[in-house]
Amino acid sequence: MKKLLKNYINTFDGLSKEVWWLSLITLINRAGTMVIPFLSLYLTEDLGFSLSNVGTIMTAFGLGSVIGSWLGGKLTDKIGYYKIMVFSLFVSGFMFIGIQYLKTIYSLAFGVFALMLVADMFRPAMFVALSAYSKPENKTRSVTLIRLAINLGFSAGPAIGGLIIVGMGYGGLFWIDGITCIVATLVLIKVLNPKKANIQDDVKTINPYSAYKDKPFIIFLFALFLFGFIFLQYFSTMPLYYREAHLLSEFDIGLLLGANGFFIFLLEMPLIKYLENTRFNKVSLILFGAFLTGLSFLILNFSSWSGILIFGMFLMTVGEMIAFPFANAFALQQAKKGNQGEYMALYSIAFSFAHIFGHKSGMELASGVGFDNTWYIMTLLGGFCMLLLYVLNQFMKGKQLVK
C-alpha cells in the first residue's frame, strides 16, 4: 500500500509550481459548478419549462461559449492570458449570482448567453498559461493535473448540490457558484504574478501559422466536436434519463455524477503516466477513449436494471480520462506553429459548438424518439468520431514518413 501511494505521488513529479497554482484556482472555481449538471432539472422542475425550451436555453449556453472562447483567444494573443483570466473569473462570479433572478425563457436565454460569453473567455487564456508554465515533456500531465482539479471539485459539487437543493432550493447553487468564482479571482491575483512567473516554454513564433489552414487540426476539431456532442449528454439529457427512466432522486443523480469526478481524481494521473510510456500515439489514444464513451451509451439499452447506469458511467469515465488529456496535449502540440490563443480558442470553440447542438439535439431526440433510440444515435455518432480520428492518425503518420 505504501509503495502504491509512493508511485501515485511520483506521477506528479516535475510539474511547476505555477501549474499547481493554476490547478488550485481551477479547483476553487469548479467546486461551485454544481449548477451545470442540475441546470436541466432546475429549468424543468423549478421553472416548469418544456424540454424544447430547455434545449433552447442550452443552445444559448453554447452560443455564448463559442463567442467567449473566440474572443478570449483573440484578446489573449493581444493583451496576455493574465488579464483575461482575472476579468473572466471576477465578472462571471457576479453574473452567476444574478442569473437566478431571471425567470422567463427570453431573459434566461440572454442571461445564460452573456454569462457563458464572459466565463468561457477564461478557457483559451488558461490553456496558454498552462502551456507557458509547463515543460514540453510535461504538458500532458500538466493538463491532467488541471483536469484532476476540475474533477475533484466536480465530484464533490453534485453530491453537495443535491443536498443544497433539498435544504435551500436551487437558488443556493447559484450563490455558491458565483462566490467561488470571485474567490478564485482573489487567489489568482495573489499567487500568479506573470512578471515573477517561471516561464518554462516560450513558444511564440516569428511567422505564426494560421490554425484555419492547419488541415490535421481542422480534422481533429471535427472529431472533438462529435466527441463533445455525445459526452455532454451525460450532463443534460442523461440526468433526465436517470430521473424519468430509473426514478433516481437528485441526491442519487448527484452521487452518480460525483463518482465520475472521484474516479478521475483517483485514477487519471497514473493512467496517463502509464499510457505516455506505451507505443500508442496521442490520436490513437483519443480514438480508444471515443470508443469507450460511445460504448457507454450502447450498453444502457441492454438492461432495465439500474445497476447498468454505474457500468455505463464507468465506461464513459475511462473514455473521458483517456481522450481529454491527450486531446488537450495534441492541441497544444499543434499550437506551437502559430498564435497559441487562436489555436486554443478554436479548440474551446469546437467543444462550445457541441454545447450548442448537443444539448438541444439530445433533448429533442429524447422527447421525439425516446431515450433508447437516442442512445443508439449517440453510439453511431461515436463511430463517426472514431472514423475521423482514424483518418487523422493516418494523415499524421503520412506526414512523419514524408519528413
Disulfide bonds with the S-S distance in Angstrom:
none
